[in-house]
Amino acid sequence: MQHISDWAKHHNLKLNQSKSLEIIISLRTPPTLAATFLTRVDSLTVLGVTFNSKLSFDLHVSNIIDKAARALYGLKTIRSHGLTGESLHDVTRATLIARLIYAALAWWGFVSLAERDRIQSVIKKAQRYGYLPRNFSDFSSLVDALETNLFNSILYNPNHVLRQLMPPEKITSYNLRERSLNLTIPLIDNNMLRKKFIV
């Protein structure tokens, strides 16, 4: 931590130690480590995404559902003032759906089926009240589309910041038709690592 503080001073930055927290990520019982000058916490919010020391995002899902309830109330108010049809759908996509889908690629693979159903119920409620069209995609399809777009941008852009996380290209000795995806799939024994976006 002292090294980071020195780096910040050297670059005319100030490290706010009161906002610096420590979390120990452990799927088992966390090890007993010597205390540092940082405050140790069990859950942490980073860039609007809340997770705990077991890499569970249930608190994050609860937070976004609470915010979605407030957004639904705002949409009800807007509709009572005369906004309807496609304009109301656009506002719902820009507020409610954007709030639900924020950073979903980081946490979607870690949430349980019950938490996924809770998020989907918000979309169903918006459809029932007329804030979204009846044929609006389910949340899982929205995330799948985002994952596909991100994966393709990583795959076809050699300068992408996440390109280093991709597995190496598969080298074959035979000359068959060219495949669109020529990557070596890594063997992963850890269930937690299997939930990463790249896999």
C-alpha angles and dihedrals in degrees: 000000000000089000090055091047091051091048090052092050091048090055095046093256129128121221110218102216093185088066094043112100136178126222127179112215110209130149090204129044105315114252119250106251130179114268118256130198088263121093110251115222136184096219132029137191114217119180090341096310117113121205136161136225091275091054091250118151099194091113089052091051090050090050095051092046090053090050090047090055089055090047090052090053090051090050090051089053092048092049091050087057091057108271109138144149123020093351090059090048090052092050090049091052091048095049115021100029093041090052093049096046097045109129090346091148089066098051109020095088091054101052123097126241091255091055090048089053091051091055092045090052089061090056091047090051091051089051092047092052092047097248090120130032116262091244094055113137121257118252094255091057091049091053092045090055091049091049092050092050093048093045092050092048090052093044097049099036112071090190095055113128091232095048091099089065093061118102117250120274116268113247115207129188095212127077110229131143115310114263123216092222113042102167133131109243108225120233107237123188096177115088092207092055089050089066094063117116096244093056 
